Amino acid sequence: MEKCIMNRAEFFKEMSNSLLQTVKSVYEPFISDDLEKVENAADRVLGITWYPLLEDKGQDPLLEMHYTAGKPIIVSRYGTNMQVFDGVCPVCSNIIMLSTLYSKGKCLNCQKEFNFNTGIGELKLYSLPVKYKQKMVYVGLQTSLKQGDKHA
């Protein structure tokens, strides 16, 4: 029989690793709850409200328009990467028309275009925040509060 001998440095190293793992496993639920509370507080301060956009199946069309909370939203997928943009032209405030054949968006009023595959164009679209939760994709829309409203 061969004896397994551990020196003191290895012993204390192993003890500290196991102690850290134990502390991590005990406090992990509390820390995740605290992180969610901090996220919610930041969203309230920034005025962001999260709306369900679509169910993440991974096989949806590459370019599509959704209407969420009365606002047009463009969803662009390139492989596994998904981006969400405001569907209103920032120059003239018209709804952007999509061409799924060429993966382009165009404002018919000011004639500016944006290519979603290359990310190039004279049309400068606003990117919207996205989060994934329980196989759903949520989009963050900024709510503007007027003076006198709650939390303004």
C-alpha positions in Angstrom: 0.0 0.0 0.0 1.2 3.4 -0.9 0.7 6.3 1.5 -0.6 9.6 0.3 1.2 12.3 2.1 0.1 15.9 1.9 2.4 18.7 3.2 1.0 21.6 5.1 0.9 24.1 2.2 -1.2 21.7 0.1 -3.5 21.0 3.1 -4.2 24.7 3.7 -4.7 25.3 0.0 -7.2 22.5 -0.2 -8.9 23.7 3.0 -9.2 27.3 1.6 -10.6 26.1 -1.7 -13.2 23.9 -0.1 -14.2 26.7 2.4 -14.6 29.2 -0.5 -16.8 26.7 -2.4 -18.9 26.2 0.7 -19.4 29.9 1.2 -20.1 30.4 -2.5 -22.8 27.7 -2.5 -24.4 29.1 0.7 -24.5 32.8 -0.4 -25.1 32.4 -4.2 -28.9 32.6 -3.9 -28.7 35.7 -1.8 -26.3 37.4 -4.2 -28.4 36.6 -7.2 -31.4 38.1 -5.5 -29.5 41.2 -4.7 -28.2 41.5 -8.3 -31.8 41.3 -9.5 -32.8 44.0 -7.1 -30.0 46.3 -8.2 -31.0 45.7 -11.9 -34.6 46.6 -11.1 -33.5 49.7 -9.2 -31.3 50.8 -12.2 -34.2 50.2 -14.6 -36.5 52.4 -12.5 -33.9 55.2 -12.3 -33.2 55.1 -16.1 -37.0 54.8 -16.8 -36.7 51.5 -18.6 -39.7 49.2 -18.8 -39.2 45.7 -20.1 -41.8 44.3 -22.5 -41.9 40.7 -23.9 -40.9 40.8 -27.5 -40.8 37.2 -28.7 -40.1 33.7 -27.7 -36.5 32.7 -28.4 -36.7 29.7 -30.6 -33.5 30.4 -32.5 -35.1 29.8 -35.9 -37.1 33.0 -36.4 -36.7 35.0 -39.6 -33.6 37.1 -40.0 -35.3 40.4 -40.2 -38.7 41.4 -38.9 -40.8 44.2 -37.5 -42.7 43.9 -34.2 -45.0 46.4 -32.5 -44.5 46.5 -28.8 -46.2 49.0 -26.5 -47.4 50.8 -29.7 -43.9 51.3 -31.0 -42.3 49.7 -34.1 -39.3 47.6 -33.2 -36.9 45.9 -35.7 -35.4 42.5 -34.8 -32.3 41.5 -36.8 -30.7 38.1 -36.5 -27.3 37.2 -38.0 -26.4 33.7 -36.9 -26.9 33.5 -33.2 -26.5 37.3 -32.8 -29.7 39.2 -32.3 -30.0 43.0 -32.3 -33.1 45.1 -31.7 -33.5 48.6 -33.1 -36.0 51.4 -32.9 -38.2 51.2 -36.0 -38.7 54.9 -36.3 -36.4 57.1 -38.5 -34.5 59.4 -36.1 -34.4 62.2 -38.8 -38.0 62.5 -39.9 -39.9 60.2 -37.4 -41.4 57.9 -40.1 -41.6 54.2 -39.7 -38.7 52.4 -41.4 -39.7 50.0 -44.2 -37.8 46.6 -44.3 -36.6 44.7 -47.3 -36.0 41.1 -46.1 -34.6 40.2 -49.5 -31.7 42.6 -49.2 -31.6 42.8 -45.4 -32.1 46.6 -45.5 -34.2 49.2 -43.8 -35.2 52.4 -45.6 -37.0 55.5 -44.7 -39.2 56.4 -47.6 -39.4 60.0 -46.6 -35.8 61.0 -46.3 -34.5 58.1 -48.5 -31.8 57.0 -46.0 -30.9 53.3 -45.8 -29.3 50.8 -43.4 -27.9 47.4 -44.2 -28.5 45.0 -41.3 -25.9 42.4 -42.5 -23.0 44.8 -42.7 -24.2 47.4 -40.1 -23.5 50.2 -42.6 -25.7 53.0 -43.9 -26.5 56.6 -43.6 -29.6 55.8 -41.5 -28.5 55.8 -37.9 -30.7 53.5 -35.9 -31.0 53.5 -32.1 -30.2 50.1 -30.6 -32.5 49.0 -27.8 -31.5 47.0 -24.7 -32.5 43.3 -24.7 -32.5 40.7 -22.0 -33.3 36.9 -22.0 -35.4 35.4 -19.3 -37.0 32.0 -19.3 -36.7 31.5 -23.1 -38.3 34.9 -23.7 -36.7 37.9 -25.3 -37.6 41.2 -23.6 -36.9 44.7 -25.0 -36.3 47.7 -22.8 -38.2 50.8 -23.7 -37.6 54.1 -22.1 -40.7 55.7 -20.6 -40.7 59.4 -20.4 -42.3 60.8 -17.3 -43.7 64.3 -17.2 -43.4 66.6 -14.3 -46.0 65.8 -11.7 -46.1 62.1 -12.6 -45.1 59.5 -10.0 -41.3 59.2 -9.6 -40.6 62.2 -11.9 
